[in-house]
Amino acid sequence: MRRLLGYFARGLVLLAPLAVTVWVCWLVFRNVDGWLGLPIPGAGFVATVALITLFGFLGSNLLTRSAVAALEALMARLPFVRLLYGSTKDLLNAFVGEKRRFDKPVTVDIVQNGTVRLMGFVTQEALEHVGLDDQVAVYCPHSYNFSGQLYVVHRSQVHPLDVASADAMAFVVSGGVSGIVRASLSTGDNAAISPAS
């Protein structure tokens, strides 16, 4: 009986992430496909991807940059729209834009002797413009959640991590369950930081 329960648990660990991933992808595909209401399955999804790519091309084109700048200036003048547009743009830029912000994984000392630390990402290295000399902004994502906390801490409490940003994010969001490997492994260093078994 114990062996059967072990097989069941192993099967659950193998199938559940796959099922959740397929289900979320299917929901996204179906919803995006339904936006345009085209009768051919998948046509709406392909059209949406093509439209986003076209806008990316036009936004990179020298001829249309002035139009994009004028649109952004208009958005910046409208009170509620400015907040919504600006925060959405900054969030997307932080993950996939040219000004990525989650590319500097660090740990932050929570107590004086450094025995307790948070893992996060430096998002602003200089805060002197708001009167916070020698302070940095560190975003710490929450585990198993799409949220996080922003901390403003002294530079001396922040320690860079030699890991890939995506690995650090997966490690934090999974609550430390995902393994994490030093970035210098590619240069011949074989040290790895893994969760305790």
GICORLIN-V88597 format. One record per residue. SS is DSSP state (helix for helix, strand for strand, loop for the rest). PHI is phi in whole degrees, 0 to 359 (NA if undefined). NEAR is the number of other C-alpha atoms within 8 Angstrom. Layout:
ss:SS phi:PHI near:NEAR
ss:SS phi:PHI near:NEAR
//
This chain:
ss:loop phi:NA near:4
ss:helix phi:297 near:5
ss:helix phi:294 near:6
ss:helix phi:297 near:7
ss:helix phi:296 near:8
ss:helix phi:297 near:8
ss:helix phi:297 near:8
ss:helix phi:298 near:8
ss:helix phi:297 near:8
ss:helix phi:295 near:8
ss:helix phi:296 near:8
ss:helix phi:296 near:8
ss:helix phi:295 near:8
ss:helix phi:283 near:8
ss:helix phi:273 near:8
ss:helix phi:300 near:8
ss:helix phi:298 near:8
ss:helix phi:295 near:8
ss:helix phi:296 near:8
ss:helix phi:296 near:8
ss:helix phi:297 near:8
ss:helix phi:297 near:8
ss:helix phi:296 near:8
ss:helix phi:296 near:8
ss:helix phi:298 near:8
ss:helix phi:295 near:8
ss:helix phi:299 near:8
ss:helix phi:298 near:8
ss:helix phi:301 near:10
ss:helix phi:294 near:9
ss:helix phi:293 near:8
ss:helix phi:296 near:11
ss:helix phi:297 near:14
ss:helix phi:282 near:9
ss:helix phi:301 near:7
ss:helix phi:269 near:7
ss:loop phi:65 near:7
ss:loop phi:283 near:9
ss:loop phi:288 near:5
ss:loop phi:269 near:6
ss:loop phi:299 near:7
ss:loop phi:94 near:8
ss:helix phi:293 near:10
ss:helix phi:295 near:15
ss:helix phi:295 near:11
ss:helix phi:297 near:8
ss:helix phi:296 near:8
ss:helix phi:294 near:9
ss:helix phi:297 near:8
ss:helix phi:295 near:8
ss:helix phi:294 near:8
ss:helix phi:297 near:8
ss:helix phi:296 near:8
ss:helix phi:298 near:8
ss:helix phi:296 near:8
ss:helix phi:297 near:8
ss:helix phi:295 near:8
ss:helix phi:295 near:9
ss:helix phi:292 near:10
ss:helix phi:270 near:8
ss:loop phi:285 near:8
ss:loop phi:299 near:7
ss:loop phi:289 near:5
ss:loop phi:261 near:10
ss:helix phi:299 near:11
ss:helix phi:293 near:8
ss:helix phi:293 near:7
ss:helix phi:295 near:9
ss:helix phi:297 near:8
ss:helix phi:294 near:8
ss:helix phi:296 near:8
ss:helix phi:294 near:8
ss:helix phi:295 near:8
ss:helix phi:296 near:8
ss:helix phi:298 near:10
ss:helix phi:290 near:10
ss:helix phi:272 near:7
ss:loop phi:272 near:8
ss:helix phi:307 near:7
ss:helix phi:287 near:6
ss:helix phi:297 near:9
ss:helix phi:301 near:11
ss:helix phi:296 near:8
ss:helix phi:294 near:8
ss:helix phi:295 near:9
ss:helix phi:296 near:9
ss:helix phi:290 near:8
ss:helix phi:294 near:8
ss:helix phi:296 near:8
ss:helix phi:297 near:8
ss:helix phi:295 near:8
ss:helix phi:294 near:9
ss:helix phi:298 near:12
ss:helix phi:296 near:11
ss:helix phi:263 near:9
ss:helix phi:232 near:7
ss:loop phi:276 near:8
ss:loop phi:288 near:5
ss:loop phi:254 near:6
ss:loop phi:301 near:10
ss:loop phi:250 near:11
ss:loop phi:265 near:11
ss:loop phi:241 near:9
ss:loop phi:231 near:11
ss:strand phi:291 near:16
ss:strand phi:216 near:12
ss:strand phi:246 near:12
ss:strand phi:237 near:12
ss:strand phi:293 near:13
ss:loop phi:266 near:10
ss:loop phi:245 near:8
ss:loop phi:304 near:6
ss:loop phi:274 near:5
ss:loop phi:76 near:8
ss:loop phi:280 near:8
ss:loop phi:235 near:7
ss:strand phi:225 near:10
ss:strand phi:256 near:9
ss:strand phi:254 near:10
ss:strand phi:199 near:14
ss:strand phi:225 near:13
ss:strand phi:289 near:15
ss:strand phi:252 near:11
ss:strand phi:220 near:8
ss:loop phi:270 near:8
ss:loop phi:223 near:9
ss:strand phi:236 near:13
ss:helix phi:298 near:9
ss:helix phi:294 near:6
ss:helix phi:246 near:5
ss:loop phi:81 near:6
ss:strand phi:246 near:8
ss:loop phi:294 near:7
ss:loop phi:58 near:9
ss:strand phi:247 near:13
ss:strand phi:230 near:14
ss:strand phi:260 near:13
ss:strand phi:236 near:13
ss:strand phi:263 near:12
ss:strand phi:245 near:12
ss:strand phi:293 near:13
ss:loop phi:274 near:11
ss:loop phi:284 near:8
ss:loop phi:52 near:7
ss:loop phi:199 near:8
ss:loop phi:260 near:6
ss:loop phi:209 near:6
ss:strand phi:189 near:9
ss:strand phi:226 near:8
ss:strand phi:261 near:8
ss:strand phi:243 near:8
ss:strand phi:253 near:8
ss:strand phi:228 near:11
ss:strand phi:290 near:9
ss:helix phi:306 near:8
ss:helix phi:293 near:5
ss:helix phi:268 near:9
ss:strand phi:253 near:11
ss:strand phi:233 near:8
ss:strand phi:298 near:8
ss:loop phi:250 near:8
ss:loop phi:268 near:8
ss:strand phi:222 near:12
ss:loop phi:290 near:11
ss:helix phi:303 near:10
ss:helix phi:297 near:6
ss:helix phi:294 near:11
ss:helix phi:296 near:11
ss:helix phi:297 near:10
ss:helix phi:297 near:9
ss:helix phi:298 near:13
ss:helix phi:291 near:13
ss:helix phi:296 near:12
ss:loop phi:277 near:10
ss:loop phi:73 near:9
ss:loop phi:88 near:9
ss:loop phi:281 near:7
ss:loop phi:291 near:10
ss:loop phi:288 near:10
ss:strand phi:220 near:12
ss:strand phi:239 near:12
ss:strand phi:300 near:11
ss:helix phi:294 near:8
ss:helix phi:284 near:9
ss:helix phi:303 near:11
ss:helix phi:292 near:6
ss:helix phi:262 near:5
ss:loop phi:109 near:6
ss:loop phi:281 near:7
ss:loop phi:258 near:5
ss:loop phi:282 near:7
ss:strand phi:228 near:8
ss:strand phi:253 near:8
ss:loop phi:237 near:8
ss:loop phi:294 near:9
ss:loop phi:294 near:3
ss:loop phi:267 near:2
//
